[in-house]
């Protein structure tokens, strides 16, 4: 949960390891091609995503897509 839309990354993000290759492989399995979509988020959330993505060395759109893809995978596995 994002909570109060923290503008700066906190210590809760520092210890997380990002498996970019696994996420990338998951995306390839799920979609052969990509469809553009639109998503409206509060600016504070986008700012926080950008901070996290910068720490991980990836574009924030890739981070958002990865969160969505991983969440979808979890839902599918739990069904």
DSSP file (Angstrom, degrees, kcal/mol; ACC not computed):
  #  RESIDUE AA STRUCTURE BP1 BP2  ACC     N-H-->O    O-->H-N    N-H-->O    O-->H-N    TCO  KAPPA ALPHA  PHI   PSI    X-CA   Y-CA   Z-CA
    1    1 A X              0   0    0      0, 0.0     0, 0.0     0, 0.0     0, 0.0   0.000 360.0 360.0 360.0 141.0    0.0    0.0    0.0
    2    2 A X     >  -     0   0    0      1,-0.2     4,-0.6     3,-0.0     3,-0.4   0.754 360.0-174.8 -83.5 -25.9    1.3    3.4   -0.9
    3    3 A X  T  4  +     0   0    0      1,-0.2    -1,-0.2     2,-0.1     0, 0.0  -0.512  65.4   3.1  74.1-124.3   -0.4    5.1    2.1
    4    4 A X  T  4 S-     0   0    0     -2,-0.4    -1,-0.2     1,-0.0    -2,-0.0   0.083 104.7-102.5 -89.6  23.6    0.0    8.9    2.2
    5    5 A X  T  4  -     0   0    0     -3,-0.4     2,-0.2     1,-0.1    -2,-0.1   0.980  40.7-147.7  55.7  68.2    1.8    9.1   -1.1
    6    6 A X     <  -     0   0    0     -4,-0.6    -1,-0.1     1,-0.1     4,-0.1  -0.482   6.4-153.2 -68.2 130.1    5.3    9.6    0.1
    7    7 A X  S    S+     0   0    0     -2,-0.2     2,-0.3     2,-0.1    -1,-0.1   0.756  78.0  51.9 -78.1 -24.5    7.3   11.8   -2.3
    8    8 A X  S    S-     0   0    0     43,-0.0     2,-0.2    44,-0.0    40,-0.1  -0.853  93.2-106.0-113.4 149.4   10.6   10.3   -1.3
    9    9 A X        -     0   0    0     -2,-0.3     2,-0.2     1,-0.1    -2,-0.1  -0.479  38.6-153.0 -70.1 139.9   11.6    6.7   -1.2
   10   10 A X    >>  -     0   0    0     -2,-0.2     3,-1.9    -4,-0.1     4,-0.6  -0.487  34.4 -87.7-107.5-179.5   11.9    5.4    2.3
   11   11 A X  H 3> S+     0   0    0      1,-0.3     4,-0.8     2,-0.2     3,-0.5   0.717 116.3  75.8 -62.4 -20.7   13.9    2.6    3.9
   12   12 A X  H 34 S+     0   0    0      1,-0.2    -1,-0.3     2,-0.2     4,-0.1   0.709  99.7  44.3 -65.7 -16.6   11.1    0.1    3.1
   13   13 A X  H X4 S+     0   0    0     -3,-1.9     3,-0.7     2,-0.1    -1,-0.2   0.659  97.1  74.2 -96.5 -19.5   12.4    0.2   -0.5
   14   14 A X  H 3< S+     0   0    0     -4,-0.6    -2,-0.2    -3,-0.5    -1,-0.1   0.833  97.8  44.2 -67.1 -34.0   16.1    0.0    0.1
   15   15 A X  T 3< S+     0   0    0     -4,-0.8     2,-0.3     2,-0.1    -1,-0.2   0.540  88.3 106.8 -90.3  -7.2   16.2   -3.7    1.1
   16   16 A X    <   -     0   0    0     -3,-0.7     2,-0.4    -4,-0.1    -3,-0.0  -0.532  60.8-145.2 -75.8 134.9   13.9   -5.0   -1.7
   17   17 A X        -     0   0    0     -2,-0.3     2,-0.6     2,-0.0    -2,-0.1  -0.837   8.4-144.3 -99.6 139.0   15.6   -6.8   -4.5
   18   18 A X        -     0   0    0     -2,-0.4     2,-1.3    38,-0.0     3,-0.2  -0.902   4.5-158.5-107.1 118.6   14.3   -6.4   -8.0
   19   19 A X     >  +     0   0    0     -2,-0.6     4,-2.1     1,-0.2     5,-0.2  -0.680  20.8 170.2 -94.8  81.2   14.4   -9.4  -10.3
   20   20 A X  H  > S+     0   0    0     -2,-1.3     4,-2.7     1,-0.2    -1,-0.2   0.880  73.1  53.3 -61.8 -41.0   14.2   -7.5  -13.6
   21   21 A X  H  > S+     0   0    0      2,-0.2     4,-2.4     1,-0.2    -1,-0.2   0.898 109.6  47.7 -64.7 -40.7   14.9  -10.5  -15.7
   22   22 A X  H  > S+     0   0    0      2,-0.2     4,-2.2     1,-0.2    -1,-0.2   0.903 113.7  48.0 -66.1 -40.3   12.1  -12.6  -14.2
   23   23 A X  H  X S+     0   0    0     -4,-2.1     4,-2.2     2,-0.2    -2,-0.2   0.914 111.7  49.5 -65.4 -42.8    9.7   -9.7  -14.6
   24   24 A X  H  X S+     0   0    0     -4,-2.7     4,-2.0     1,-0.2    -2,-0.2   0.909 111.1  49.4 -62.9 -42.9   10.8   -9.2  -18.2
   25   25 A X  H  X S+     0   0    0     -4,-2.4     4,-2.0     1,-0.2    -1,-0.2   0.885 109.3  52.9 -63.8 -39.1   10.3  -12.9  -18.9
   26   26 A X  H  X S+     0   0    0     -4,-2.2     4,-2.1     1,-0.2    -1,-0.2   0.905 107.7  51.2 -62.9 -41.9    6.9  -12.8  -17.3
   27   27 A X  H  X S+     0   0    0     -4,-2.2     4,-2.1     1,-0.2    -1,-0.2   0.912 108.7  51.0 -62.2 -42.4    5.9   -9.9  -19.5
   28   28 A X  H  < S+     0   0    0     -4,-2.0    -1,-0.2     1,-0.2    -2,-0.2   0.886 110.9  48.6 -64.2 -38.5    7.0  -11.7  -22.6
   29   29 A X  H  < S+     0   0    0     -4,-2.0    -1,-0.2     1,-0.2    -2,-0.2   0.889 113.9  46.4 -67.5 -37.8    5.0  -14.8  -21.7
   30   30 A X  H  < S+     0   0    0     -4,-2.1     2,-0.4     1,-0.2    -2,-0.2   0.828 120.0  29.8 -75.7 -32.7    1.9  -12.8  -21.0
   31   31 A X     <  -     0   0    0     -4,-2.1    -1,-0.2    -5,-0.2     3,-0.1  -0.985  45.6-171.9-138.4 128.0    1.8  -10.6  -24.0
   32   32 A X  S    S+     0   0    0     -2,-0.4     2,-0.3     1,-0.2    -1,-0.1   0.828  89.3  12.2 -80.7 -34.6    3.0  -11.1  -27.6
   33   33 A X  S    S-     0   0    0      2,-0.0     2,-0.4    -5,-0.0    -1,-0.2  -0.932  82.0-118.3-136.9 162.1    2.3   -7.5  -28.3
   34   34 A X        -     0   0    0     -2,-0.3     2,-0.5    -3,-0.1    -3,-0.0  -0.802  14.2-152.3-107.4 145.2    1.5   -4.5  -26.2
   35   35 A X        -     0   0    0     -2,-0.4     2,-0.1     0, 0.0    -2,-0.0  -0.959  24.5-120.1-113.7 125.6   -1.6   -2.4  -26.3
   36   36 A X        +     0   0    0     -2,-0.5     2,-0.3     1,-0.0     0, 0.0  -0.396  38.2 176.6 -64.0 138.9   -1.4    1.2  -25.2
   37   37 A X        -     0   0    0     -2,-0.1     2,-0.4     2,-0.0    -1,-0.0  -0.853  24.0-126.5-133.8 171.1   -3.6    2.1  -22.3
   38   38 A X        -     0   0    0     -2,-0.3     2,-0.4     2,-0.0    -2,-0.0  -0.969  22.3-179.7-124.1 139.9   -4.3    5.1  -20.2
   39   39 A X        -     0   0    0     -2,-0.4     2,-0.6     2,-0.0    -2,-0.0  -0.995  15.8-149.2-140.6 130.0   -4.1    5.3  -16.4
   40   40 A X        +     0   0    0     -2,-0.4     2,-0.3     0, 0.0    -2,-0.0  -0.897  25.5 167.1-104.8 122.9   -4.7    8.3  -14.2
   41   41 A X        -     0   0    0     -2,-0.6     2,-0.0     2,-0.0    -2,-0.0  -0.928  42.9 -93.9-129.7 153.4   -2.8    8.5  -11.0
   42   42 A X    >>  -     0   0    0     -2,-0.3     4,-1.8     1,-0.1     3,-0.9  -0.397  38.5-118.5 -61.6 144.4   -2.2   11.3   -8.4
   43   43 A X  H 3> S+     0   0    0      1,-0.3     4,-2.5     2,-0.2     5,-0.2   0.827 113.5  60.3 -55.6 -32.4    1.1   13.1   -9.2
   44   44 A X  H 3> S+     0   0    0      2,-0.2     4,-2.1     1,-0.2    -1,-0.3   0.870 103.8  49.5 -64.7 -36.0    2.5   12.1   -5.8
   45   45 A X  H <> S+     0   0    0     -3,-0.9     4,-2.6     2,-0.2    -1,-0.2   0.923 110.9  48.9 -68.7 -44.1    2.1    8.4   -6.8
   46   46 A X  H  X S+     0   0    0     -4,-1.8     4,-2.3     1,-0.2    -2,-0.2   0.910 110.3  52.1 -61.7 -41.8    3.9    9.0  -10.1
   47   47 A X  H  X S+     0   0    0     -4,-2.5     4,-1.9     1,-0.2    -1,-0.2   0.915 110.5  47.7 -60.0 -43.2    6.7   10.9   -8.3
   48   48 A X  H  X S+     0   0    0     -4,-2.1     4,-2.4     1,-0.2    -2,-0.2   0.905 110.4  51.7 -66.3 -40.7    7.1    7.9   -5.9
   49   49 A X  H  X S+     0   0    0     -4,-2.6     4,-2.9     1,-0.2    -1,-0.2   0.895 108.6  52.0 -61.3 -39.6    7.2    5.4   -8.8
   50   50 A X  H  X S+     0   0    0     -4,-2.3     4,-2.3     2,-0.2    -1,-0.2   0.895 109.0  49.8 -64.4 -40.1    9.9    7.5  -10.5
   51   51 A X  H  X S+     0   0    0     -4,-1.9     4,-1.9     2,-0.2    -2,-0.2   0.939 114.3  44.4 -63.6 -46.9   12.0    7.6   -7.4
   52   52 A X  H  X S+     0   0    0     -4,-2.4     4,-1.7     1,-0.2    -2,-0.2   0.928 113.7  50.2 -63.6 -45.6   11.7    3.8   -7.0
   53   53 A X  H  X>S+     0   0    0     -4,-2.9     5,-2.3     1,-0.2     4,-1.2   0.885 108.2  53.1 -62.0 -39.4   12.3    3.2  -10.7
   54   54 A X  H  <5S+     0   0    0     -4,-2.3     3,-0.4     1,-0.2    -1,-0.2   0.907 107.9  50.7 -62.7 -40.9   15.4    5.4  -10.7
   55   55 A X  H  <5S+     0   0    0     -4,-1.9    -1,-0.2     1,-0.2    -2,-0.2   0.852 113.5  45.9 -63.4 -33.6   16.9    3.4   -7.7
   56   56 A X  H  <5S-     0   0    0     -4,-1.7    -1,-0.2     2,-0.2    -2,-0.2   0.610 112.3-122.0 -85.0 -12.6   16.2    0.2   -9.7
   57   57 A X  T  <5S+     0   0    0     -4,-1.2     2,-0.3    -3,-0.4    -3,-0.2   0.788  73.8 110.0  78.1  28.3   17.7    1.6  -12.9
   58   58 A X  S   <S-     0   0    0     -5,-2.3    -1,-0.3    -6,-0.1    -2,-0.2  -0.912  76.7 -91.9-130.4 158.6   14.6    1.2  -15.0
   59   59 A X     >  -     0   0    0     -2,-0.3     4,-1.8     1,-0.1     3,-0.4  -0.399  35.6-122.7 -65.7 147.7   12.0    3.5  -16.5
   60   60 A X  H  > S+     0   0    0      1,-0.2     4,-2.5     2,-0.2     5,-0.2   0.812 111.0  58.9 -66.0 -28.4    9.0    4.2  -14.3
   61   61 A X  H  > S+     0   0    0      2,-0.2     4,-2.6     1,-0.2    -1,-0.2   0.884 105.2  50.1 -66.0 -36.7    6.6    2.9  -17.0
   62   62 A X  H  > S+     0   0    0     -3,-0.4     4,-2.6     2,-0.2    -2,-0.2   0.900 109.7  51.4 -65.5 -40.5    8.4   -0.5  -16.9
   63   63 A X  H  X S+     0   0    0     -4,-1.8     4,-2.4     2,-0.2    -2,-0.2   0.933 111.2  46.9 -61.3 -46.4    8.1   -0.5  -13.1
   64   64 A X  H  X S+     0   0    0     -4,-2.5     4,-2.3     1,-0.2    -2,-0.2   0.933 113.0  48.9 -61.4 -46.1    4.3    0.2  -13.3
   65   65 A X  H  X S+     0   0    0     -4,-2.6     4,-2.8     1,-0.2    -1,-0.2   0.901 110.7  51.3 -61.2 -40.6    3.8   -2.5  -16.0
   66   66 A X  H  X S+     0   0    0     -4,-2.6     4,-2.9     2,-0.2     5,-0.3   0.907 108.2  51.4 -64.1 -42.1    5.8   -5.0  -13.9
   67   67 A X  H  X S+     0   0    0     -4,-2.4     4,-2.3     2,-0.2    -1,-0.2   0.925 113.0  45.9 -58.9 -44.2    3.7   -4.3  -10.9
   68   68 A X  H  X S+     0   0    0     -4,-2.3     4,-2.3     2,-0.2    -2,-0.2   0.932 114.2  47.4 -65.0 -46.3    0.5   -4.9  -12.9
   69   69 A X  H  X S+     0   0    0     -4,-2.8     4,-2.3     1,-0.2    -2,-0.2   0.909 113.4  47.8 -64.3 -42.3    1.9   -8.1  -14.5
   70   70 A X  H  X S+     0   0    0     -4,-2.9     4,-2.2     2,-0.2    -1,-0.2   0.895 111.6  50.6 -67.0 -39.2    3.1   -9.5  -11.2
   71   71 A X  H  X S+     0   0    0     -4,-2.3     4,-2.2    -5,-0.3    -2,-0.2   0.904 110.0  50.4 -63.6 -40.8   -0.2   -8.7   -9.5
   72   72 A X  H  X S+     0   0    0     -4,-2.3     4,-2.5     1,-0.2    -2,-0.2   0.909 108.7  52.0 -63.2 -42.5   -2.1  -10.4  -12.4
   73   73 A X  H  X S+     0   0    0     -4,-2.3     4,-2.3     1,-0.2    -2,-0.2   0.911 109.3  50.2 -60.1 -42.9    0.1  -13.5  -12.1
   74   74 A X  H  X S+     0   0    0     -4,-2.2     4,-1.8     2,-0.2    -1,-0.2   0.907 110.8  48.9 -62.2 -42.6   -0.6  -13.7   -8.3
   75   75 A X  H  X S+     0   0    0     -4,-2.2     4,-0.9     1,-0.2    -2,-0.2   0.923 111.4  49.4 -63.6 -43.8   -4.3  -13.4   -8.8
   76   76 A X  H  < S+     0   0    0     -4,-2.5     3,-0.5     1,-0.2    -1,-0.2   0.891 111.4  49.2 -63.8 -39.2   -4.2  -16.1  -11.5
   77   77 A X  H  < S+     0   0    0     -4,-2.3    -1,-0.2     1,-0.2    -2,-0.2   0.830 110.6  50.2 -69.3 -32.1   -2.2  -18.5   -9.3
   78   78 A X  H  <        0   0    0     -4,-1.8    -1,-0.2     1,-0.2    -2,-0.2   0.598 360.0 360.0 -83.7  -9.6   -4.5  -18.0   -6.3
   79   79 A X     <        0   0    0     -4,-0.9    -1,-0.2    -3,-0.5    -2,-0.1   0.471 360.0 360.0 -82.0 360.0   -7.7  -18.7   -8.4
